[in-house]
Amino acid sequence: MPDDKATAFAGALAEFYDRHLVPLLFAPYTAVVAERAKRLGARRVLETAAGTGIATEALARALSSDVAITATDLNQAMIERGKARPGMARVHWQQADAMKLPFADGAFDLVVCQFGVMFFPDKRASFGECFRVLASGGTYLFVLWDAYDRMADNPLWIAAWTVGALLKRDPHSLLSPGYFDEPVIRADLAAAGFRDVTVDRVTRPARAPSAADAAMITVQGSLLRAAIEAADPSRLGEATKAVETAMATRFGTGPVDGETKALMVTATKPRAP
């Protein structure tokens, strides 16, 4: 997450995000990422836009102890939260801009990025940097959200629609920017020099104990809260209640059993002749 977005996640909001929104939306994908990384057999792994370290923790658990893991993020506050996760003693953390990586050419066998690429202002520049720091034959593995319009049962999208109606804003403007058009992704990777691009569509559950829990998590633990408080802090409770009603309408009075969809992309740096 870039610095301007990460500044919204401070204090109590950062704690809420880490404890509740991350398990709801992001954690279900980390096992897939870690398993794919393990199968690739890389010895030197770089993670960009690591955020608070949910994928980093999964990588540290899945990869053998002799695999070197470097985790980076643009925002130092996010790095400090990531360092506090279990198993981080083996991980080297470093502040870094994904569009200008401070590493030597060919320094890594695998670059991983979970739900960060969509935030990069210049996708091709970031892909070019990943290509540069990868060794010959190395792999870039990254995950992107699919179009929110294709995720009718995504609790965060339901919340964004509801809050958008209250604030009279396009719900897309309240969430992470979209980057999901497969031909565009392939073209951007090809421009950086990558080949053998594979795009898999992955669906994962997004569950909460109740509509009230789902509303509290999505409204008060995400960027939606920052948007509400910027418009009128007194409406936070109203917005949370409205989202609870929307969740109950969609999922009923019991547990919320939603789902999210993502694109899992792998691309290879050609081997040197």
Contacts in CASP RR format, 6 or more apart in sequence:
PFRMAT RR
TARGET T0000
AUTHOR 0000-0000-0000
METHOD contacts of the structure
MODEL  1
MPDDKATAFAGALAEFYDRHLVPLLFAPYTAVVAERAKRLGARRVLETAA
GTGIATEALARALSSDVAITATDLNQAMIERGKARPGMARVHWQQADAMK
LPFADGAFDLVVCQFGVMFFPDKRASFGECFRVLASGGTYLFVLWDAYDR
MADNPLWIAAWTVGALLKRDPHSLLSPGYFDEPVIRADLAAAGFRDVTVD
RVTRPARAPSAADAAMITVQGSLLRAAIEAADPSRLGEATKAVETAMATR
FGTGPVDGETKALMVTATKPRAP
1 9 0 8 1.000
1 49 0 8 1.000
1 51 0 8 1.000
1 73 0 8 1.000
1 74 0 8 1.000
1 75 0 8 1.000
1 78 0 8 1.000
1 116 0 8 1.000
1 119 0 8 1.000
2 74 0 8 1.000
2 75 0 8 1.000
2 119 0 8 1.000
2 120 0 8 1.000
2 121 0 8 1.000
3 74 0 8 1.000
3 75 0 8 1.000
5 119 0 8 1.000
5 176 0 8 1.000
5 223 0 8 1.000
6 51 0 8 1.000
6 73 0 8 1.000
6 74 0 8 1.000
6 75 0 8 1.000
6 77 0 8 1.000
6 78 0 8 1.000
7 75 0 8 1.000
8 223 0 8 1.000
8 225 0 8 1.000
8 226 0 8 1.000
9 17 0 8 1.000
9 77 0 8 1.000
9 78 0 8 1.000
10 77 0 8 1.000
13 220 0 8 1.000
13 221 0 8 1.000
13 225 0 8 1.000
13 226 0 8 1.000
14 52 0 8 1.000
14 77 0 8 1.000
14 81 0 8 1.000
16 217 0 8 1.000
16 220 0 8 1.000
16 221 0 8 1.000
17 52 0 8 1.000
17 221 0 8 1.000
17 222 0 8 1.000
18 52 0 8 1.000
18 81 0 8 1.000
20 216 0 8 1.000
20 217 0 8 1.000
20 221 0 8 1.000
21 156 0 8 1.000
21 217 0 8 1.000
21 218 0 8 1.000
21 221 0 8 1.000
21 222 0 8 1.000
22 52 0 8 1.000
22 54 0 8 1.000
24 155 0 8 1.000
24 156 0 8 1.000
24 206 0 8 1.000
24 207 0 8 1.000
24 208 0 8 1.000
24 214 0 8 1.000
24 217 0 8 1.000
24 218 0 8 1.000
25 154 0 8 1.000
25 155 0 8 1.000
25 156 0 8 1.000
25 206 0 8 1.000
25 260 0 8 1.000
26 54 0 8 1.000
26 55 0 8 1.000
26 114 0 8 1.000
26 115 0 8 1.000
27 54 0 8 1.000
28 204 0 8 1.000
28 205 0 8 1.000
28 206 0 8 1.000
28 260 0 8 1.000
29 55 0 8 1.000
29 114 0 8 1.000
29 115 0 8 1.000
29 143 0 8 1.000
29 202 0 8 1.000
29 204 0 8 1.000
29 262 0 8 1.000
29 264 0 8 1.000
30 54 0 8 1.000
30 55 0 8 1.000
30 57 0 8 1.000
30 58 0 8 1.000
30 114 0 8 1.000
31 58 0 8 1.000
32 202 0 8 1.000
32 204 0 8 1.000
32 264 0 8 1.000
33 55 0 8 1.000
33 58 0 8 1.000
33 59 0 8 1.000
33 112 0 8 1.000
33 114 0 8 1.000
33 141 0 8 1.000
33 143 0 8 1.000
33 264 0 8 1.000
34 55 0 8 1.000
34 58 0 8 1.000
34 59 0 8 1.000
34 61 0 8 1.000
34 62 0 8 1.000
34 63 0 8 1.000
35 62 0 8 1.000
36 141 0 8 1.000
36 264 0 8 1.000
36 266 0 8 1.000
37 45 0 8 1.000
37 59 0 8 1.000
37 62 0 8 1.000
37 63 0 8 1.000
37 110 0 8 1.000
37 112 0 8 1.000
37 141 0 8 1.000
38 62 0 8 1.000
38 63 0 8 1.000
40 109 0 8 1.000
40 110 0 8 1.000
40 139 0 8 1.000
40 141 0 8 1.000
41 67 0 8 1.000
41 109 0 8 1.000
41 110 0 8 1.000
42 67 0 8 1.000
42 108 0 8 1.000
42 109 0 8 1.000
42 110 0 8 1.000
42 138 0 8 1.000
42 139 0 8 1.000
43 66 0 8 1.000
43 67 0 8 1.000
43 68 0 8 1.000
43 109 0 8 1.000
44 67 0 8 1.000
44 68 0 8 1.000
44 70 0 8 1.000
44 107 0 8 1.000
44 108 0 8 1.000
44 109 0 8 1.000
44 110 0 8 1.000
44 135 0 8 1.000
45 59 0 8 1.000
45 63 0 8 1.000
45 67 0 8 1.000
45 68 0 8 1.000
45 69 0 8 1.000
45 70 0 8 1.000
45 108 0 8 1.000
45 109 0 8 1.000
45 110 0 8 1.000
45 111 0 8 1.000
45 112 0 8 1.000
46 70 0 8 1.000
46 71 0 8 1.000
46 72 0 8 1.000
46 101 0 8 1.000
46 103 0 8 1.000
46 107 0 8 1.000
46 108 0 8 1.000
46 110 0 8 1.000
46 111 0 8 1.000
46 112 0 8 1.000
46 133 0 8 1.000
47 55 0 8 1.000
47 56 0 8 1.000
47 59 0 8 1.000
47 69 0 8 1.000
47 70 0 8 1.000
47 71 0 8 1.000
47 72 0 8 1.000
47 111 0 8 1.000
47 112 0 8 1.000
47 113 0 8 1.000
47 114 0 8 1.000
48 72 0 8 1.000
48 73 0 8 1.000
48 96 0 8 1.000
48 98 0 8 1.000
48 101 0 8 1.000
48 111 0 8 1.000
48 112 0 8 1.000
48 113 0 8 1.000
48 116 0 8 1.000
48 126 0 8 1.000
48 130 0 8 1.000
49 72 0 8 1.000
49 73 0 8 1.000
49 74 0 8 1.000
49 98 0 8 1.000
49 113 0 8 1.000
49 114 0 8 1.000
49 115 0 8 1.000
49 116 0 8 1.000
49 117 0 8 1.000
49 119 0 8 1.000
49 120 0 8 1.000
50 56 0 8 1.000
50 71 0 8 1.000
50 72 0 8 1.000
50 73 0 8 1.000
50 78 0 8 1.000
50 79 0 8 1.000
50 82 0 8 1.000
50 93 0 8 1.000
51 73 0 8 1.000
51 75 0 8 1.000
51 78 0 8 1.000
51 79 0 8 1.000
51 81 0 8 1.000
51 82 0 8 1.000
52 78 0 8 1.000
52 81 0 8 1.000
52 82 0 8 1.000
52 85 0 8 1.000
53 71 0 8 1.000
53 81 0 8 1.000
53 82 0 8 1.000
53 85 0 8 1.000
54 85 0 8 1.000
54 114 0 8 1.000
55 112 0 8 1.000
55 114 0 8 1.000
56 69 0 8 1.000
56 71 0 8 1.000
56 82 0 8 1.000
56 85 0 8 1.000
56 88 0 8 1.000
56 91 0 8 1.000
57 85 0 8 1.000
57 86 0 8 1.000
57 87 0 8 1.000
57 88 0 8 1.000
59 69 0 8 1.000
59 112 0 8 1.000
60 69 0 8 1.000
60 87 0 8 1.000
60 88 0 8 1.000
60 90 0 8 1.000
60 91 0 8 1.000
61 87 0 8 1.000
63 69 0 8 1.000
65 90 0 8 1.000
68 92 0 8 1.000
69 90 0 8 1.000
69 91 0 8 1.000
69 92 0 8 1.000
70 91 0 8 1.000
70 92 0 8 1.000
70 93 0 8 1.000
70 94 0 8 1.000
70 103 0 8 1.000
70 108 0 8 1.000
71 79 0 8 1.000
71 82 0 8 1.000
71 91 0 8 1.000
71 92 0 8 1.000
71 93 0 8 1.000
71 94 0 8 1.000
72 79 0 8 1.000
72 93 0 8 1.000
72 94 0 8 1.000
72 95 0 8 1.000
72 96 0 8 1.000
72 98 0 8 1.000
72 101 0 8 1.000
73 79 0 8 1.000
73 95 0 8 1.000
73 96 0 8 1.000
74 95 0 8 1.000
74 96 0 8 1.000
74 97 0 8 1.000
74 98 0 8 1.000
75 95 0 8 1.000
76 95 0 8 1.000
79 93 0 8 1.000
79 94 0 8 1.000
79 95 0 8 1.000
82 88 0 8 1.000
82 93 0 8 1.000
83 91 0 8 1.000
83 93 0 8 1.000
94 102 0 8 1.000
96 102 0 8 1.000
96 103 0 8 1.000
98 113 0 8 1.000
98 116 0 8 1.000
98 120 0 8 1.000
98 126 0 8 1.000
98 129 0 8 1.000
98 130 0 8 1.000
99 120 0 8 1.000
99 121 0 8 1.000
99 122 0 8 1.000
99 125 0 8 1.000
99 126 0 8 1.000
99 129 0 8 1.000
100 125 0 8 1.000
100 129 0 8 1.000
101 129 0 8 1.000
101 130 0 8 1.000
101 132 0 8 1.000
101 133 0 8 1.000
103 133 0 8 1.000
104 133 0 8 1.000
105 132 0 8 1.000
105 133 0 8 1.000
106 132 0 8 1.000
106 133 0 8 1.000
106 134 0 8 1.000
106 135 0 8 1.000
106 136 0 8 1.000
107 133 0 8 1.000
107 135 0 8 1.000
108 133 0 8 1.000
108 134 0 8 1.000
108 135 0 8 1.000
108 138 0 8 1.000
109 134 0 8 1.000
109 135 0 8 1.000
109 138 0 8 1.000
109 139 0 8 1.000
110 134 0 8 1.000
110 138 0 8 1.000
110 139 0 8 1.000
110 140 0 8 1.000
110 141 0 8 1.000
111 130 0 8 1.000
111 133 0 8 1.000
111 134 0 8 1.000
111 139 0 8 1.000
111 140 0 8 1.000
111 141 0 8 1.000
111 142 0 8 1.000
112 141 0 8 1.000
112 142 0 8 1.000
113 140 0 8 1.000
113 141 0 8 1.000
113 142 0 8 1.000
113 143 0 8 1.000
114 142 0 8 1.000
114 143 0 8 1.000
115 143 0 8 1.000
115 144 0 8 1.000
115 145 0 8 1.000
115 176 0 8 1.000
115 262 0 8 1.000
116 142 0 8 1.000
116 144 0 8 1.000
117 123 0 8 1.000
117 126 0 8 1.000
117 142 0 8 1.000
117 144 0 8 1.000
117 179 0 8 1.000
118 144 0 8 1.000
118 145 0 8 1.000
118 176 0 8 1.000
118 177 0 8 1.000
118 178 0 8 1.000
118 179 0 8 1.000
119 176 0 8 1.000
119 177 0 8 1.000
120 126 0 8 1.000
123 179 0 8 1.000
123 188 0 8 1.000
124 188 0 8 1.000
124 191 0 8 1.000
124 192 0 8 1.000
127 140 0 8 1.000
127 188 0 8 1.000
127 189 0 8 1.000
127 191 0 8 1.000
127 192 0 8 1.000
127 194 0 8 1.000
128 192 0 8 1.000
128 193 0 8 1.000
130 140 0 8 1.000
130 192 0 8 1.000
131 140 0 8 1.000
131 192 0 8 1.000
131 193 0 8 1.000
131 194 0 8 1.000
131 269 0 8 1.000
134 140 0 8 1.000
134 269 0 8 1.000
135 269 0 8 1.000
136 269 0 8 1.000
136 270 0 8 1.000
136 271 0 8 1.000
136 272 0 8 1.000
137 268 0 8 1.000
137 269 0 8 1.000
137 270 0 8 1.000
137 271 0 8 1.000
138 268 0 8 1.000
138 269 0 8 1.000
139 266 0 8 1.000
139 267 0 8 1.000
139 268 0 8 1.000
139 269 0 8 1.000
140 189 0 8 1.000
140 194 0 8 1.000
140 265 0 8 1.000
140 266 0 8 1.000
140 267 0 8 1.000
140 268 0 8 1.000
140 269 0 8 1.000
141 264 0 8 1.000
141 265 0 8 1.000
141 266 0 8 1.000
142 264 0 8 1.000
142 265 0 8 1.000
143 202 0 8 1.000
143 262 0 8 1.000
143 263 0 8 1.000
143 264 0 8 1.000
143 265 0 8 1.000
144 178 0 8 1.000
144 179 0 8 1.000
144 180 0 8 1.000
144 185 0 8 1.000
144 262 0 8 1.000
144 263 0 8 1.000
144 265 0 8 1.000
145 151 0 8 1.000
145 176 0 8 1.000
145 178 0 8 1.000
145 180 0 8 1.000
145 260 0 8 1.000
145 261 0 8 1.000
145 262 0 8 1.000
145 263 0 8 1.000
146 180 0 8 1.000
146 201 0 8 1.000
146 260 0 8 1.000
146 261 0 8 1.000
146 262 0 8 1.000
146 263 0 8 1.000
147 178 0 8 1.000
147 180 0 8 1.000
148 154 0 8 1.000
148 157 0 8 1.000
148 160 0 8 1.000
148 171 0 8 1.000
148 172 0 8 1.000
148 175 0 8 1.000
148 178 0 8 1.000
150 261 0 8 1.000
151 157 0 8 1.000
151 259 0 8 1.000
151 260 0 8 1.000
151 261 0 8 1.000
153 206 0 8 1.000
153 250 0 8 1.000
153 251 0 8 1.000
153 258 0 8 1.000
153 259 0 8 1.000
154 206 0 8 1.000
154 258 0 8 1.000
154 259 0 8 1.000
154 260 0 8 1.000
154 261 0 8 1.000
155 206 0 8 1.000
155 208 0 8 1.000
155 214 0 8 1.000
155 217 0 8 1.000
155 218 0 8 1.000
155 247 0 8 1.000
155 256 0 8 1.000
155 258 0 8 1.000
156 175 0 8 1.000
156 206 0 8 1.000
156 218 0 8 1.000
156 222 0 8 1.000
156 224 0 8 1.000
156 260 0 8 1.000
157 171 0 8 1.000
157 175 0 8 1.000
158 218 0 8 1.000
158 243 0 8 1.000
158 246 0 8 1.000
158 247 0 8 1.000
158 250 0 8 1.000
159 214 0 8 1.000
159 215 0 8 1.000
159 218 0 8 1.000
159 219 0 8 1.000
159 222 0 8 1.000
159 224 0 8 1.000
159 243 0 8 1.000
159 246 0 8 1.000
159 247 0 8 1.000
160 171 0 8 1.000
160 172 0 8 1.000
160 174 0 8 1.000
160 175 0 8 1.000
160 224 0 8 1.000
161 171 0 8 1.000
161 246 0 8 1.000
162 239 0 8 1.000
162 242 0 8 1.000
162 243 0 8 1.000
162 246 0 8 1.000
163 169 0 8 1.000
163 171 0 8 1.000
163 174 0 8 1.000
163 219 0 8 1.000
163 224 0 8 1.000
163 227 0 8 1.000
163 228 0 8 1.000
163 239 0 8 1.000
163 242 0 8 1.000
163 243 0 8 1.000
164 170 0 8 1.000
164 171 0 8 1.000
164 174 0 8 1.000
166 228 0 8 1.000
166 235 0 8 1.000
166 238 0 8 1.000
166 239 0 8 1.000
166 242 0 8 1.000
167 174 0 8 1.000
167 227 0 8 1.000
167 228 0 8 1.000
167 231 0 8 1.000
169 227 0 8 1.000
172 178 0 8 1.000
174 223 0 8 1.000
174 224 0 8 1.000
174 227 0 8 1.000
175 222 0 8 1.000
175 223 0 8 1.000
175 224 0 8 1.000
176 223 0 8 1.000
179 185 0 8 1.000
180 263 0 8 1.000
182 199 0 8 1.000
182 263 0 8 1.000
185 197 0 8 1.000
185 199 0 8 1.000
185 263 0 8 1.000
185 265 0 8 1.000
186 197 0 8 1.000
186 199 0 8 1.000
189 197 0 8 1.000
189 265 0 8 1.000
189 267 0 8 1.000
190 197 0 8 1.000
193 269 0 8 1.000
193 270 0 8 1.000
194 267 0 8 1.000
194 268 0 8 1.000
194 269 0 8 1.000
195 267 0 8 1.000
195 268 0 8 1.000
195 269 0 8 1.000
195 270 0 8 1.000
196 266 0 8 1.000
196 267 0 8 1.000
196 268 0 8 1.000
197 265 0 8 1.000
197 266 0 8 1.000
197 267 0 8 1.000
197 268 0 8 1.000
198 265 0 8 1.000
198 266 0 8 1.000
198 267 0 8 1.000
199 263 0 8 1.000
199 264 0 8 1.000
199 265 0 8 1.000
200 263 0 8 1.000
200 264 0 8 1.000
200 265 0 8 1.000
201 261 0 8 1.000
201 262 0 8 1.000
201 263 0 8 1.000
201 264 0 8 1.000
202 261 0 8 1.000
202 262 0 8 1.000
202 263 0 8 1.000
202 264 0 8 1.000
203 259 0 8 1.000
203 260 0 8 1.000
203 261 0 8 1.000
203 262 0 8 1.000
204 259 0 8 1.000
204 260 0 8 1.000
204 262 0 8 1.000
205 257 0 8 1.000
205 258 0 8 1.000
205 259 0 8 1.000
206 256 0 8 1.000
206 258 0 8 1.000
206 259 0 8 1.000
206 260 0 8 1.000
207 255 0 8 1.000
207 256 0 8 1.000
207 257 0 8 1.000
207 258 0 8 1.000
208 214 0 8 1.000
208 217 0 8 1.000
208 255 0 8 1.000
208 256 0 8 1.000
209 255 0 8 1.000
209 256 0 8 1.000
210 254 0 8 1.000
210 255 0 8 1.000
210 256 0 8 1.000
211 244 0 8 1.000
211 245 0 8 1.000
211 247 0 8 1.000
211 248 0 8 1.000
211 251 0 8 1.000
211 252 0 8 1.000
211 253 0 8 1.000
211 254 0 8 1.000
211 256 0 8 1.000
212 244 0 8 1.000
213 256 0 8 1.000
214 243 0 8 1.000
214 244 0 8 1.000
214 247 0 8 1.000
214 251 0 8 1.000
214 256 0 8 1.000
215 240 0 8 1.000
215 241 0 8 1.000
215 243 0 8 1.000
215 244 0 8 1.000
215 246 0 8 1.000
215 247 0 8 1.000
216 240 0 8 1.000
218 224 0 8 1.000
218 243 0 8 1.000
219 225 0 8 1.000
219 228 0 8 1.000
219 236 0 8 1.000
219 239 0 8 1.000
219 240 0 8 1.000
219 243 0 8 1.000
220 236 0 8 1.000
220 240 0 8 1.000
224 239 0 8 1.000
225 236 0 8 1.000
228 235 0 8 1.000
228 236 0 8 1.000
228 239 0 8 1.000
229 236 0 8 1.000
247 256 0 8 1.000
251 257 0 8 1.000
251 258 0 8 1.000
END
